[in-house]
Amino acid sequence: MTNADIWIMIIGVSIVSVLPRVLPVAFFSRFDFPEILKEWLSYIAPAVLAALTALSIIAPGGSIDISFNNIYILAFIPTIITAIKTRSLFFTLLVGIGTMAILYNLVQL
């Protein structure tokens, strides 16, 4: 592969990646949607993120593991409590990362 081939691939992948994101925003930004539709659409991103997070927590190895041996569930509990109580991304991440670090080190012992 030559440098030109690599650059063509980078540019092609960039275009294919950006177009599906930019075109809908450019097209639909001209329209004013009803408030009920705006509210409904506002839940899509959190729902997708919750689904991805739940899958990572409940099935970290590819199969469902709802037990005390799953340290991801054990780390999730204080993290979600912190998120609900503080509504602060910083403190939520701090508790989640700290809890995961502690649990990971305890499992390694």
Secondary structure as GFF3:
##gff-version 3
##sequence-region A 1 109
A	DSSP	alpha_helix	3	28	.	.	.	ID=ss1
A	DSSP	alpha_helix	35	41	.	.	.	ID=ss2
A	DSSP	alpha_helix	44	58	.	.	.	ID=ss3
A	DSSP	alpha_helix	71	86	.	.	.	ID=ss4
A	DSSP	alpha_helix	89	108	.	.	.	ID=ss5
###
